[in-house]
């Protein structure tokens, strides 16, 4: 074990970054928390819970600061002081690491016979759950289980245990490896226990891949735009942005050998009222009517006449160009800070009809892909597919562009629903219920 705490802190941060996109390496998911475990073990030997809190805070600052460095770029479009806001966000996340460090060391000292790996894994998993249930500050971005979404075969059992179950497994593995690496000759059973679980997970995955009955829901046309953040905020550029999407859609429909069941436009693609009276929305309705296709359109709508506050919505137009009564989804879970000033949280929406049969889809907008409870609620209500409209212009060319859609792999496996994602810049894709990308742009 390295003797200097700062070496462990740096190692933990580096391994954490390597576990997630864009690197998405397999091994770091199983050892990224080993340095933190060793630090907390030192604090427990010294019987100093406060030192455990300090180690947790410093390790959290390093890991979160590196993993979320993209915030500095993204917040330039939303915050007056992007660097200060980024540092505050990293600090708030890391304070929970400090609480975790204090609690783990305190329990280890108070209950010396309790399995340390179990205490560590339970504490981490609860902390991760809190991140997604933190009210207006909820930020379920990149749970540890999500680090394995680059390897869908090994996490197919998330249909049984969910993302938190995968997280718990990984934390247990990290804890057992931490003990095993300290004394491999004496603790070889711990190392073996971790190694055995991996082929078991792969075996279950192989069974699900072979046995899951996949059925088509419909044919979708995803129309991706490339509107920069400053153009999104400039009313003088709105008409050009909508016209570009209209032209792209007409061209794609002309080249398509068959007519799609549903055309998807990205988040906030149309700056118009949801009642269809705006000039931009009228042009979209005309396209749907002339092409005889249904469109799911991301748009911003005022929360009241004359208001400057908006709902972040997705609306359905039928093949006659008419807005389908009641088919409006308003984003429920807003991005902390970035959306809280101008966007009003909505109350969700119904399942949308998709395909030529009786398929139904649930809409999730952008950041909502991290909330597993939303996707599960759709599945319980009878949804067959998730429709994700997103605007990733804020991510620019940072790691967030690949981190964002990684959440969808877990949502697909947890719910066994296919996914269609259309984005303004970023990644547009189609994914099957096994979390495998079948088309991407």
HUDAJO-V484486 format. One line per field, one symbol per residue. psi: psi as a letter, one per 20 degrees, with the letter a starting at -180 (. if undefined). Layout:
psi->???
This chain:
psi->pqhphhghgggggghgghhrqiglqgghhiihigggghghhghhhilnhhhggggggghgggghhghkhihgghihiiqhngghgghgghggghhhhgggggggggghghmhiqohhggggggghgghghhilkcijpmlpmrhhihjiimhhijhjiigirhhggggghggggghhgghhhmhhhkhhgghgghhhghgghggghghhhipoppqhrpqopoprmpqghhhjohiigghgghghgggggghhhiphqpqhpppqrpkhomrqijjiqhghhhghhggghilqqpopprppqiqpiqiqqqorpqppaijjqpppimppppgoqppfhihhipppakbarpppqrickqqqpppodhiiinhhghhhgghijqiqpoopqojhhhckrhhhhhgihhhghhgggilqrppppqoabpprpqrijjppiqq.
